[in-house]
C-alpha cells in the first residue's frame, strides 16, 4: 500500500492505493497518529484502494475517534467492494462516506 499525504492548513488528505490489510494497517496507523496534530479535517481518499480488511477497519475507526474530538473525517471515492465492507460491518452508520 502507498499513502500520498497532502496538507493544506488544517485539512489533511491521505490518498491510499493498494491493499489495507493486516500487513499494511500499521503503516496507516503510524501515519494517522503522527499527522493529526492541528488537523481539523481528515480526508481519506480511497479512489485507488483495492481491498480493506478488519485490521484496516480498526485503524479507520481509531482515526474517526480522534477526529470526533478535534474536527471531522470524510472518506471519499469509495469503490463498490469497499462500500460493501462498510455496509456489512455497519461502518456506514458511523463514518461520513462521500
C-alpha positions as CSV (number, residue, x, y, z in Angstrom):
1,X,0.0,0.0,0.0
2,X,1.1,3.5,-0.7
3,X,-0.1,6.7,1.1
4,X,0.1,10.1,-0.5
5,X,-0.2,12.9,2.0
6,X,-1.4,16.4,1.3
7,X,-1.8,19.1,3.9
8,X,-3.5,22.4,3.4
9,X,-3.9,24.4,6.6
10,X,-6.0,22.3,8.9
11,X,-7.0,19.8,6.2
12,X,-5.1,16.6,5.8
13,X,-5.7,14.3,2.8
14,X,-4.4,10.8,2.8
15,X,-4.8,9.0,-0.6
16,X,-4.4,5.3,-0.2
17,X,-3.5,2.9,-3.0
18,X,-3.4,-0.9,-2.9
19,X,-4.5,-3.1,0.0
20,X,-5.3,-2.0,3.5
21,X,-4.9,-5.3,5.4
22,X,-3.1,-6.8,8.4
23,X,0.3,-6.2,6.8
24,X,-0.3,-2.5,5.8
25,X,-2.7,-1.3,8.6
26,X,0.2,-0.4,10.9
27,X,1.6,1.8,8.2
28,X,-1.7,3.8,8.0
29,X,-2.0,3.8,11.8
30,X,1.5,5.3,12.2
31,X,0.7,7.9,9.5
32,X,-2.6,8.9,11.2
33,X,-1.2,9.0,14.8
34,X,1.8,11.0,13.7
35,X,0.0,13.5,11.4
36,X,-3.2,14.6,13.2
37,X,-1.8,17.3,15.5
38,X,-3.6,20.6,14.4
39,X,-5.7,18.8,11.8
40,X,-9.4,19.7,11.9
41,X,-10.4,17.9,8.7
42,X,-9.1,14.5,7.7
43,X,-10.0,13.2,4.2
44,X,-9.2,9.6,3.3
45,X,-9.2,9.2,-0.5
46,X,-9.9,5.6,-1.4
47,X,-10.1,6.0,-5.2
48,X,-7.1,3.6,-5.6
49,X,-7.8,1.3,-2.6
50,X,-8.5,-2.2,-3.8
51,X,-9.0,-4.2,-0.6
52,X,-10.0,-3.5,3.0
53,X,-9.7,-6.0,5.9
54,X,-10.8,-5.9,9.5
55,X,-7.3,-4.6,10.5
56,X,-7.9,-1.7,8.2
57,X,-11.3,-1.1,9.7
58,X,-9.8,-0.9,13.2
59,X,-7.4,1.8,12.1
60,X,-10.2,3.8,10.3
61,X,-12.3,3.6,13.5
62,X,-9.4,4.8,15.6
63,X,-8.9,7.8,13.2
64,X,-12.6,8.5,13.4
65,X,-12.5,8.6,17.2
66,X,-9.6,11.0,17.2
67,X,-11.3,13.3,14.6
68,X,-14.5,13.2,16.6
69,X,-12.6,15.2,19.3
70,X,-10.8,17.7,17.0
71,X,-12.8,18.1,13.8
72,X,-14.3,15.8,11.1
73,X,-13.3,12.9,8.9
74,X,-14.5,12.1,5.5
75,X,-13.9,9.1,3.3
76,X,-14.3,9.7,-0.4
77,X,-14.1,7.9,-3.7
78,X,-15.1,4.5,-2.3
79,X,-15.5,1.7,-4.8
80,X,-18.3,-0.9,-4.6
81,X,-16.2,-3.6,-3.0
82,X,-15.0,-1.3,-0.1
83,X,-18.5,0.2,0.2
84,X,-19.9,-3.3,0.7
85,X,-17.4,-3.9,3.5
86,X,-18.6,-0.7,5.2
87,X,-22.3,-1.7,4.8
88,X,-21.9,-5.3,6.1
89,X,-19.9,-4.1,9.1
90,X,-22.2,-1.2,9.9
91,X,-19.5,1.3,9.4
92,X,-21.7,3.3,7.1
93,X,-23.6,4.4,10.1
94,X,-20.6,5.9,11.9
95,X,-18.5,7.2,9.0
96,X,-19.0,10.0,6.6
97,X,-18.7,8.5,3.2
98,X,-18.9,10.6,0.0
